[in-house]
């Protein structure tokens, strides 16, 4: 463990020394370094206290166990005051302290990262007999303590620009919104709210180096930051915390004002990130940059129009009987409402459920198992798949691309490609699909100012979804899918132990191995991409196998701890097997919140009529 930590630590320092920072006198760097030095001492001291508490841990001594948990909670809070700095400037070092408590697979080389740090300590402490894990607890606590004592060495030759510092703060705020208050990295301790307060405190302290006294907008930003921190400190209880109030009235206004600060200072934040720092807040339609997924900030209108036509074109299939819309019907929120779609031959079934295409462009991996890394590649795969479209390249070129009806549209969409191919067909359809991100649900309207958009049940459902029920620890905001905040560069895969049917009284394991079929490592057995919950109220049945008929049964599956919690042993399940202990009313409220994520789709009758022509 020490060797691993030393390697990571040394690698971070070497990476930093080789980083080509701009030669510029930085306004915030000196203050940030001073802040880091002070808080690093506090973190190091709490790491020492944590190790001492672990040493004192005794079997069948609840007081000594409680002492370790309290020491861990304090250590986590002190880490959170450094998180913005370590996660941004030294991401490898941050993993020593706060990596997930599961084996992480690094693709494409399939290297494993062993669980380590504070989250792993939590997992060990909340195991059935934590004292039996004392040896591993000591190793983890010692690793945190020794690494924390060396943190000042990170400052050797350290330089940072104002743009980097402000981006780090912006990312930390997004981390608070989408991870901390959901309990993502402290699900058992339930210290997410106090940890969020520590993170907002760090934002407050660093912002002080940029704010000018007497400047109206700067004063407003300072007041909003203070109000957010005060609210978090005044409401530390995890389960009862009003996340909706915090987001709407404090965190999202703070995000908006933080972006304005950069503009006011003439600082351009990273234009190549997935996050669009020009967006008003995380729940705006432009919050995630399209170019981060497709390579293009925008696509020509002509290409979208061509893609829309091709989406309904049955001549793309081998027998000219089906189009993309056959299984992704706009009238059914771009699904077919079947457990599994009927194959092209008319009697077989495809392997998995046809998910909605809404928001599908906001993913780095496509298909349930994530085997395609772009929409274009996914569409090409479907066109060629014998069960789905079984398209023939020569026939598509003759009947579609070279068809006089389509030629003007191809020339308009691809003016620099006089001889378009099926690659251009896929690009056009992908361009159309990339427009299917509406962000106009009642939930979105509420956050943008319509105070009547949500019912009391839906409001409570959101707070449960992002709190006690832990749904948002996999269905990440703002898309409520598997895009991992705060930088949204990774699509996560989870093992939840999906059953073969929704008969939870007689559970049977589903035999689909998921991502394992593409990457044969044991941690990927039955691993699937987490789909968006947006519009889920309209897209039954659910799961990769379409085995759950309604949202009530889905919530109950999670309430019982997934497959492992139902008694289907799966030690690699990433979903906690512990019951959520949701009441019937709480489960109902969660379902009602999911209904509040239903978008208003364009009612273009001309578009829908193409399904029957």
C-alpha positions as CSV (number, residue, x, y, z in Angstrom):
1,X,0.0,0.0,0.0
2,X,2.8,2.4,0.9
3,X,4.6,1.7,-2.4
4,X,1.4,2.3,-4.3
5,X,0.8,5.6,-2.6
6,X,4.4,6.8,-3.1
7,X,4.2,6.0,-6.8
8,X,1.0,8.0,-7.1
9,X,2.3,10.8,-5.1
10,X,5.6,11.0,-7.0
11,X,3.8,10.7,-10.3
12,X,1.6,13.7,-9.4
13,X,4.6,15.9,-8.5
14,X,6.4,14.9,-11.7
15,X,3.3,15.6,-13.7
16,X,3.0,19.0,-12.1
17,X,6.6,19.9,-12.8
18,X,6.1,19.0,-16.5
19,X,2.8,21.0,-16.8
20,X,3.3,24.0,-19.0
21,X,1.7,26.7,-16.9
22,X,1.5,30.2,-18.3
23,X,4.2,32.6,-16.9
24,X,1.9,35.0,-15.2
25,X,1.7,36.7,-11.8
26,X,-1.4,35.1,-10.3
27,X,-3.9,37.1,-8.1
28,X,-5.4,34.1,-6.3
29,X,-2.5,31.7,-6.2
30,X,-0.7,33.1,-3.1
31,X,-3.9,33.2,-1.1
32,X,-4.9,29.7,-2.2
33,X,-1.5,28.3,-1.3
34,X,-1.7,29.8,2.2
35,X,-5.2,28.4,2.6
36,X,-4.0,24.9,1.5
37,X,-1.0,24.9,3.9
38,X,-3.3,25.7,6.8
39,X,-6.0,23.2,6.0
40,X,-3.5,20.5,5.0
41,X,-2.2,20.7,8.6
42,X,-5.7,20.2,9.9
43,X,-6.3,17.2,7.6
44,X,-3.0,15.7,8.6
45,X,-3.9,16.0,12.3
46,X,-7.4,14.4,11.8
47,X,-5.7,11.6,9.8
48,X,-3.5,10.9,12.9
49,X,-6.5,11.0,15.1
50,X,-8.3,8.5,12.8
51,X,-5.3,6.1,12.9
52,X,-5.2,6.3,16.7
53,X,-9.0,5.6,16.9
54,X,-8.5,2.5,14.6
55,X,-5.7,1.3,16.8
56,X,-8.0,1.6,19.9
57,X,-10.8,-0.4,18.2
58,X,-11.8,-3.4,20.2
59,X,-14.1,-6.3,19.4
60,X,-17.6,-6.1,21.0
61,X,-16.8,-2.5,22.1
62,X,-19.4,-0.2,20.5
63,X,-17.9,2.9,22.0
64,X,-14.5,2.3,20.3
65,X,-16.3,1.6,17.0
66,X,-18.3,4.9,17.4
67,X,-15.0,6.7,18.0
68,X,-13.6,5.4,14.8
69,X,-16.7,6.5,12.8
70,X,-16.6,9.9,14.4
71,X,-12.9,10.3,13.6
72,X,-13.5,9.2,10.0
73,X,-16.3,11.8,9.7
74,X,-14.0,14.5,10.9
75,X,-11.2,13.4,8.6
76,X,-13.6,13.5,5.7
77,X,-14.8,17.0,6.5
78,X,-11.2,18.2,6.7
79,X,-10.5,16.5,3.4
80,X,-13.4,18.3,1.8
81,X,-11.8,21.6,2.6
82,X,-8.9,20.5,0.3
83,X,-11.0,18.7,-2.3
84,X,-11.3,21.5,-4.8
85,X,-7.5,21.8,-4.9
86,X,-6.5,18.1,-4.9
87,X,-9.2,16.9,-7.3
88,X,-8.3,19.6,-9.9
89,X,-4.5,20.0,-9.6
90,X,-3.5,16.5,-8.3
91,X,-6.3,14.1,-9.3
92,X,-4.1,11.0,-8.7
93,X,-3.3,12.1,-5.2
94,X,-7.0,12.7,-4.5
95,X,-7.7,9.1,-5.2
96,X,-5.4,8.0,-2.4
97,X,-7.9,9.7,-0.1
98,X,-11.3,9.5,-1.7
99,X,-11.5,6.8,-4.3
100,X,-14.7,4.7,-4.6
101,X,-14.7,1.5,-2.4
102,X,-14.8,-0.8,-5.4
103,X,-12.3,-2.1,-7.9
104,X,-12.2,0.4,-10.8
105,X,-11.3,-0.9,-14.2
106,X,-9.1,1.4,-16.3
107,X,-9.9,0.8,-20.0
108,X,-8.7,-0.1,-22.6
109,X,-5.8,-1.9,-20.8
110,X,-8.1,-3.4,-18.1
111,X,-5.9,-2.5,-15.2
112,X,-7.5,-2.5,-11.8
113,X,-7.4,0.2,-9.2
114,X,-7.7,-1.3,-5.7
115,X,-10.1,0.3,-3.3
116,X,-8.3,2.7,-0.9
117,X,-8.8,5.7,1.3
118,X,-11.6,7.1,3.3
119,X,-14.5,5.5,1.3
120,X,-12.9,2.1,1.7
121,X,-12.5,2.8,5.5
122,X,-16.2,3.6,5.6
123,X,-17.1,0.3,3.8
124,X,-15.0,-1.7,6.2
125,X,-16.4,0.1,9.3
126,X,-20.0,-0.6,8.2
127,X,-19.4,-4.3,7.4
128,X,-21.1,-6.9,9.5
129,X,-18.2,-7.4,11.9
130,X,-16.0,-4.4,11.5
131,X,-13.5,-5.4,14.2
132,X,-12.5,-8.5,12.1
133,X,-11.3,-6.0,9.5
134,X,-9.0,-4.3,11.9
135,X,-5.8,-5.2,10.0
136,X,-7.1,-3.8,6.8
137,X,-8.5,-0.7,8.6
138,X,-5.0,-0.1,10.1
139,X,-3.4,-0.4,6.6
140,X,-5.9,2.1,5.1
141,X,-5.7,4.5,8.1
142,X,-1.9,4.4,8.0
143,X,-1.9,5.1,4.2
144,X,-4.1,8.1,4.7
145,X,-2.0,9.4,7.6
146,X,1.4,9.0,5.8
147,X,0.1,10.6,2.6
148,X,-1.5,13.5,4.4
149,X,1.7,14.3,6.2
150,X,3.4,14.7,2.8
151,X,0.8,17.1,1.3
152,X,3.0,20.2,1.6
153,X,5.5,18.7,-0.9
154,X,2.8,19.1,-3.6
155,X,3.5,22.9,-3.5
156,X,7.1,22.4,-4.8
157,X,7.3,24.7,-7.9
158,X,3.5,24.9,-7.9
159,X,1.9,27.4,-10.2
160,X,-1.7,28.0,-11.2
161,X,-3.6,30.5,-13.3
162,X,-6.7,32.4,-12.1
163,X,-8.7,30.5,-14.8
164,X,-7.6,27.2,-13.3
165,X,-8.4,28.3,-9.8
166,X,-11.9,29.6,-10.7
167,X,-12.6,26.4,-12.7
168,X,-11.6,24.3,-9.7
169,X,-14.1,26.2,-7.6
170,X,-16.8,25.9,-10.2
171,X,-16.2,22.1,-10.4
172,X,-16.3,21.9,-6.6
173,X,-19.7,23.6,-6.5
174,X,-21.0,21.1,-9.1
175,X,-19.5,18.3,-7.0
176,X,-21.5,19.7,-4.0
177,X,-24.7,19.9,-6.0
178,X,-24.5,16.5,-7.7
179,X,-22.4,14.3,-5.3
180,X,-21.9,15.6,-1.8
181,X,-25.5,16.3,-0.9
182,X,-26.6,12.9,-2.4
183,X,-24.3,11.0,-0.1
184,X,-22.3,9.7,-3.0
185,X,-19.0,9.2,-1.2
186,X,-20.3,8.8,2.4
187,X,-23.5,6.7,2.0
188,X,-23.2,5.0,5.4
189,X,-21.9,7.8,7.5
190,X,-24.5,10.1,6.0
191,X,-22.2,13.1,6.5
192,X,-22.9,14.4,3.0
193,X,-24.4,17.7,4.2
194,X,-21.7,18.6,6.7
195,X,-19.1,17.6,4.0
196,X,-20.9,19.9,1.5
197,X,-20.6,22.7,4.1
198,X,-16.8,22.1,4.3
199,X,-16.6,22.3,0.5
200,X,-18.6,25.5,0.3
201,X,-16.4,26.9,3.1
202,X,-13.4,26.3,0.8
203,X,-15.1,28.1,-2.1
204,X,-15.9,31.0,0.2
205,X,-12.3,31.3,1.4
206,X,-10.8,31.3,-2.0
207,X,-13.3,33.6,-3.5
208,X,-12.3,36.2,-0.9
209,X,-9.1,36.7,-2.8
210,X,-11.0,37.8,-5.9
211,X,-13.9,39.8,-4.5
212,X,-13.6,43.6,-4.4
213,X,-15.3,45.4,-1.4
214,X,-18.0,47.8,-2.6
215,X,-18.5,46.0,-5.9
216,X,-22.3,45.2,-6.1
217,X,-22.1,41.9,-7.9
218,X,-19.1,40.8,-5.8
219,X,-21.1,41.6,-2.7
220,X,-24.0,39.6,-4.0
221,X,-21.8,36.6,-4.7
222,X,-20.3,36.8,-1.2
223,X,-23.8,37.0,0.4
224,X,-25.0,34.0,-1.6
225,X,-22.0,31.9,-0.7
226,X,-22.4,32.8,3.0
227,X,-26.1,32.0,2.8
228,X,-25.4,28.6,1.2
229,X,-22.9,27.8,3.9
230,X,-25.1,29.0,6.7
231,X,-28.0,26.8,5.4
232,X,-25.8,23.7,5.2
233,X,-24.5,24.3,8.7
234,X,-28.0,24.9,10.1
235,X,-29.5,21.7,8.5
236,X,-26.9,19.0,8.9
237,X,-29.2,16.0,9.0
238,X,-28.8,14.0,5.9
239,X,-32.3,12.4,5.5
240,X,-34.3,15.5,6.3
241,X,-32.2,18.0,4.3
242,X,-34.2,20.0,1.8
243,X,-32.1,19.6,-1.3
244,X,-34.7,21.1,-3.6
245,X,-34.7,24.4,-1.6
246,X,-30.9,24.4,-1.4
247,X,-30.5,23.9,-5.2
248,X,-33.2,26.4,-6.3
249,X,-32.5,29.2,-3.9
250,X,-28.8,28.9,-3.1
251,X,-26.6,26.5,-5.1
252,X,-27.9,27.3,-8.6
253,X,-27.9,31.1,-8.0
254,X,-24.3,30.7,-6.6
255,X,-23.3,28.9,-9.8
256,X,-24.7,31.6,-11.9
257,X,-22.9,34.3,-9.9
258,X,-19.6,32.4,-10.0
259,X,-19.7,32.3,-13.8
260,X,-20.4,36.0,-13.8
261,X,-17.4,36.6,-11.6
262,X,-15.1,35.0,-14.2
263,X,-16.7,37.2,-16.9
264,X,-16.3,40.3,-14.8
265,X,-12.6,39.6,-14.2
266,X,-12.1,38.9,-17.9
267,X,-11.2,35.3,-17.3
268,X,-12.1,32.6,-19.8
269,X,-12.7,29.2,-18.1
270,X,-11.7,26.0,-19.9
271,X,-13.6,26.1,-23.3
272,X,-12.9,22.4,-23.9
273,X,-14.5,21.0,-20.8
274,X,-17.8,19.0,-20.9
275,X,-19.3,21.6,-18.6
276,X,-20.3,24.8,-20.4
277,X,-19.2,27.5,-17.9
278,X,-21.2,30.1,-19.9
279,X,-24.4,28.3,-19.0
280,X,-26.5,29.9,-16.3
281,X,-26.6,26.8,-14.2
282,X,-26.3,23.0,-14.2
283,X,-29.9,22.5,-15.3
284,X,-30.0,24.7,-18.3
285,X,-30.3,23.1,-21.7
286,X,-26.8,24.2,-22.7
287,X,-25.1,23.1,-19.4
288,X,-23.2,20.3,-21.1
289,X,-21.3,21.0,-24.3
290,X,-22.5,19.0,-27.3
291,X,-19.0,19.0,-28.7
292,X,-17.7,16.9,-25.8
293,X,-19.9,14.1,-27.0
294,X,-20.2,14.5,-30.8
295,X,-17.1,16.6,-31.6
296,X,-19.3,19.5,-32.8
297,X,-20.7,22.4,-30.8
298,X,-23.5,22.6,-33.3
299,X,-24.6,20.6,-36.4
300,X,-26.0,22.2,-39.6
301,X,-29.8,22.4,-39.8
302,X,-29.6,20.7,-43.1
303,X,-27.9,17.7,-41.5
304,X,-30.5,17.5,-38.8
305,X,-33.3,17.7,-41.3
306,X,-31.8,14.9,-43.4
307,X,-31.3,12.8,-40.3
308,X,-34.9,13.2,-39.3
309,X,-36.0,12.0,-42.7
310,X,-33.6,9.0,-42.5
311,X,-34.9,8.2,-39.0
312,X,-38.2,7.2,-40.6
313,X,-36.8,5.6,-43.7
314,X,-37.7,1.9,-44.0
315,X,-35.4,1.4,-47.0
316,X,-32.5,1.4,-44.6
317,X,-33.6,-2.1,-43.5
318,X,-32.8,-5.3,-45.3
319,X,-36.4,-6.1,-46.2
320,X,-37.6,-2.5,-46.4
321,X,-40.1,-3.0,-43.5
322,X,-38.7,-1.1,-40.6
323,X,-37.0,2.2,-39.7
324,X,-35.3,3.5,-36.6
325,X,-38.7,4.8,-35.5
326,X,-40.1,1.2,-35.5
327,X,-38.4,0.5,-32.2
328,X,-37.9,4.2,-31.2
329,X,-41.3,5.6,-31.8
330,X,-41.6,9.4,-31.0
331,X,-45.2,8.9,-29.9
332,X,-43.9,6.5,-27.2
333,X,-41.1,8.8,-26.1
334,X,-38.8,7.1,-28.6
335,X,-39.3,3.6,-27.3
336,X,-41.6,0.7,-28.5
337,X,-43.0,-0.1,-25.0
338,X,-42.0,-3.8,-25.4
339,X,-39.7,-5.8,-23.0
340,X,-37.6,-6.6,-26.0
341,X,-38.2,-5.5,-29.6
342,X,-39.3,-7.9,-32.3
343,X,-36.5,-8.9,-34.6
344,X,-36.5,-8.1,-38.3
345,X,-37.5,-11.7,-39.1
346,X,-40.8,-11.1,-37.3
347,X,-40.7,-13.9,-34.8
348,X,-37.4,-13.6,-32.8
349,X,-36.6,-11.0,-30.2
350,X,-33.5,-8.8,-29.9
351,X,-31.2,-9.3,-27.0
352,X,-32.2,-6.3,-24.9
353,X,-34.8,-3.7,-24.3
354,X,-34.9,-0.7,-26.7
355,X,-34.2,2.4,-24.5
356,X,-35.5,5.8,-25.2
357,X,-33.3,8.0,-27.5
358,X,-34.1,11.1,-25.5
359,X,-30.8,12.4,-24.0
360,X,-29.0,9.4,-25.5
361,X,-26.5,11.8,-27.1
362,X,-25.4,13.0,-23.6
363,X,-23.4,9.8,-23.0
364,X,-19.9,8.7,-23.8
365,X,-20.9,5.1,-24.4
366,X,-23.9,3.7,-26.3
367,X,-25.9,0.5,-25.9
368,X,-26.7,-1.0,-22.6
369,X,-23.2,-2.6,-22.4
370,X,-21.5,0.6,-23.6
371,X,-19.8,-1.2,-26.5
372,X,-20.0,1.8,-28.9
373,X,-18.3,5.1,-28.0
374,X,-20.3,7.3,-30.3
375,X,-23.8,7.6,-31.6
376,X,-22.5,7.4,-35.2
377,X,-20.9,4.0,-34.4
378,X,-24.0,2.8,-32.6
379,X,-26.2,3.7,-35.6
380,X,-23.8,1.9,-38.0
381,X,-23.9,-1.1,-35.8
382,X,-27.7,-1.2,-35.7
383,X,-28.0,-0.7,-39.5
384,X,-25.8,-3.8,-40.0
385,X,-27.2,-6.0,-37.2
386,X,-29.1,-9.0,-38.6
387,X,-31.8,-8.9,-35.9
388,X,-32.4,-5.2,-36.0
389,X,-32.0,-3.6,-39.5
390,X,-29.9,-6.0,-41.5
391,X,-29.1,-3.2,-43.9
392,X,-27.3,-3.9,-47.1
393,X,-24.7,-1.2,-48.0
394,X,-25.3,-1.5,-51.8
395,X,-29.0,-1.4,-51.4
396,X,-28.9,1.6,-49.1
397,X,-26.7,3.5,-51.6
398,X,-29.0,2.7,-54.4
399,X,-32.4,3.1,-52.8
400,X,-31.6,5.9,-50.4
401,X,-28.4,7.8,-51.0
402,X,-28.7,7.9,-54.8
403,X,-32.4,8.3,-54.7
404,X,-33.4,11.6,-56.5
405,X,-35.7,12.3,-53.5
406,X,-32.7,12.4,-51.1
407,X,-29.9,13.8,-53.3
408,X,-30.6,17.5,-52.6
409,X,-30.8,16.8,-48.9
410,X,-27.4,15.0,-48.9
411,X,-25.8,17.8,-50.9
412,X,-27.1,20.4,-48.4
413,X,-26.1,18.3,-45.4
414,X,-22.6,17.3,-46.7
415,X,-21.6,19.9,-49.3
416,X,-18.0,18.8,-49.2
417,X,-18.8,15.1,-49.8
418,X,-20.0,14.6,-53.4
419,X,-20.2,10.8,-52.9
420,X,-21.9,10.2,-49.6
421,X,-21.8,6.7,-47.9
422,X,-23.6,4.9,-45.1
423,X,-21.2,6.7,-42.8
424,X,-23.0,10.0,-43.8
425,X,-26.3,8.3,-43.2
426,X,-25.3,7.5,-39.6
427,X,-23.9,11.0,-39.1
428,X,-27.1,12.5,-40.2
429,X,-29.3,10.3,-38.0
430,X,-26.9,11.0,-35.1
431,X,-27.3,14.7,-35.7
432,X,-31.1,14.4,-35.4
433,X,-30.9,12.3,-32.3
434,X,-28.6,14.8,-30.7
435,X,-31.5,17.3,-30.8
436,X,-33.7,15.2,-28.6
437,X,-32.6,16.8,-25.3
438,X,-35.4,19.1,-24.2
439,X,-34.9,19.9,-20.5
440,X,-38.5,21.3,-20.3
441,X,-40.1,18.9,-17.7
442,X,-42.0,20.3,-14.7
443,X,-38.9,19.7,-12.6
444,X,-36.8,21.9,-15.0
445,X,-39.5,24.6,-15.0
446,X,-39.6,24.6,-11.2
447,X,-35.9,25.2,-11.0
448,X,-36.1,27.9,-13.6
449,X,-38.7,29.9,-11.6
450,X,-42.1,28.3,-12.0
451,X,-43.0,27.7,-8.3
452,X,-46.2,25.9,-9.2
453,X,-44.7,23.3,-11.5
454,X,-44.2,20.6,-8.8
455,X,-46.6,19.1,-6.3
456,X,-45.7,18.6,-2.6
457,X,-45.3,14.8,-3.3
458,X,-42.9,15.5,-6.2
459,X,-40.9,17.9,-4.1
460,X,-40.5,15.3,-1.4
461,X,-39.8,12.7,-4.0
462,X,-36.9,14.7,-5.3
463,X,-35.4,15.0,-1.8
464,X,-35.8,11.3,-1.3
465,X,-34.3,10.5,-4.8
466,X,-31.3,12.6,-4.0
467,X,-31.1,11.6,-0.3
468,X,-32.4,8.7,1.6
469,X,-33.2,6.5,-1.4
470,X,-29.6,7.1,-2.9
471,X,-31.0,7.1,-6.5
472,X,-28.9,10.1,-7.4
473,X,-25.6,8.3,-6.5
474,X,-26.0,6.5,-9.8
475,X,-28.5,8.6,-11.7
476,X,-26.4,11.7,-11.6
477,X,-27.8,15.2,-12.1
478,X,-28.6,17.0,-14.4
479,X,-29.4,14.3,-16.9
480,X,-30.1,11.7,-14.2
481,X,-28.0,9.2,-16.1
482,X,-24.5,7.6,-15.6
483,X,-22.4,10.7,-16.6
484,X,-20.1,11.1,-13.6
485,X,-19.9,14.6,-12.1
486,X,-18.4,17.0,-11.8
487,X,-16.4,16.9,-15.1
488,X,-18.8,14.4,-16.8
489,X,-16.0,12.8,-18.7
490,X,-16.9,9.2,-17.8
491,X,-20.0,7.0,-18.3
492,X,-20.3,4.7,-15.3
493,X,-21.5,1.1,-15.4
494,X,-23.2,-0.6,-12.4
495,X,-23.9,-4.1,-11.2
496,X,-27.3,-4.0,-9.5
497,X,-28.3,-7.7,-9.7
498,X,-31.2,-7.2,-12.1
499,X,-33.6,-10.1,-11.8
500,X,-35.2,-12.0,-14.7
501,X,-38.7,-10.7,-13.8
502,X,-40.3,-8.3,-11.4
503,X,-41.6,-11.1,-9.1
504,X,-39.4,-10.1,-6.2
505,X,-40.9,-12.8,-3.9
506,X,-39.4,-15.4,-6.1
507,X,-36.3,-13.7,-7.6
508,X,-34.3,-15.4,-10.3
509,X,-31.0,-14.1,-11.6
510,X,-30.9,-12.7,-15.1
511,X,-28.3,-14.4,-17.2
512,X,-27.1,-11.5,-19.3
513,X,-23.5,-10.8,-18.5
514,X,-23.6,-7.2,-19.8
515,X,-20.3,-5.4,-20.3
516,X,-18.4,-8.6,-19.5
517,X,-19.1,-9.8,-23.0
518,X,-17.0,-6.9,-24.3
519,X,-14.4,-6.7,-21.5
520,X,-14.1,-10.1,-19.9
521,X,-13.1,-9.0,-16.4
522,X,-15.0,-10.3,-13.4
523,X,-15.9,-6.8,-12.2
524,X,-18.0,-6.3,-15.4
525,X,-20.2,-9.4,-15.0
526,X,-23.8,-8.1,-15.2
527,X,-22.6,-4.5,-15.4
528,X,-24.8,-2.1,-17.4
529,X,-24.9,1.5,-18.2
530,X,-27.2,3.5,-16.0
531,X,-29.9,5.0,-18.2
532,X,-31.5,8.4,-17.7
533,X,-34.6,8.6,-15.5
534,X,-35.8,11.6,-17.5
535,X,-39.1,10.6,-19.2
536,X,-39.0,7.2,-17.5
537,X,-42.6,7.5,-16.6
538,X,-43.4,7.2,-20.3
539,X,-40.9,4.5,-21.2
540,X,-42.0,1.2,-19.4
541,X,-41.0,-1.6,-19.2
542,X,-37.7,-1.1,-17.4
543,X,-34.2,-2.5,-17.1
544,X,-31.9,-3.9,-19.8
545,X,-34.2,-6.9,-20.1
546,X,-37.5,-5.1,-19.9
547,X,-38.4,-7.2,-16.9
548,X,-40.1,-4.6,-14.7
549,X,-43.5,-3.5,-15.8
550,X,-43.9,-0.3,-13.7
551,X,-41.9,2.2,-11.7
552,X,-43.4,1.0,-8.4
553,X,-41.7,-2.4,-8.9
554,X,-38.4,-0.7,-9.9
555,X,-38.4,1.4,-6.7
556,X,-39.2,-1.7,-4.6
557,X,-36.3,-3.6,-6.2
558,X,-33.9,-0.9,-5.0
559,X,-35.7,-0.7,-1.7
560,X,-34.8,-4.3,-1.0
561,X,-31.1,-3.9,-2.0
562,X,-31.1,-5.1,-5.6
563,X,-30.4,-8.7,-6.5
564,X,-28.0,-9.3,-3.6
565,X,-30.4,-7.8,-1.1
566,X,-33.1,-10.2,-2.5
567,X,-30.9,-13.2,-1.7
568,X,-29.2,-13.6,-5.1
569,X,-25.7,-13.7,-3.9
570,X,-23.4,-11.4,-5.9
571,X,-20.4,-10.2,-4.1
572,X,-19.5,-7.9,-7.0
573,X,-22.8,-6.0,-6.9
574,X,-21.9,-2.2,-6.8
575,X,-25.4,-1.3,-5.5
576,X,-25.6,-1.5,-1.7
577,X,-27.4,-4.7,-0.7
578,X,-28.8,-2.9,2.4
579,X,-32.5,-2.2,2.4
580,X,-33.5,1.5,2.0
581,X,-36.4,1.2,4.5
582,X,-38.6,3.4,2.4
583,X,-42.2,3.7,3.5
584,X,-45.0,3.2,1.1
585,X,-45.6,6.9,0.9
586,X,-42.0,7.6,0.3
587,X,-41.9,5.1,-2.6
588,X,-45.0,6.8,-4.0
589,X,-43.3,10.2,-3.8
590,X,-40.3,9.0,-5.6
591,X,-42.4,7.7,-8.5
592,X,-44.3,11.0,-8.5
593,X,-40.9,12.8,-8.8
594,X,-40.0,10.6,-11.8
595,X,-43.2,11.7,-13.4
596,X,-42.1,15.3,-12.9
597,X,-39.1,14.5,-15.2
598,X,-41.4,14.0,-18.2
599,X,-40.7,16.4,-21.0
600,X,-43.2,18.1,-23.3
601,X,-42.3,16.7,-26.8
602,X,-43.0,18.6,-30.0
603,X,-46.4,17.6,-31.3
604,X,-45.4,17.7,-34.9
605,X,-48.2,15.6,-36.5
606,X,-46.5,15.7,-39.9
607,X,-43.4,14.1,-38.3
608,X,-45.4,11.4,-36.5
609,X,-47.4,10.6,-39.6
610,X,-44.3,9.4,-41.3
611,X,-44.5,6.3,-39.1
612,X,-47.3,5.0,-41.2
613,X,-46.0,5.9,-44.7
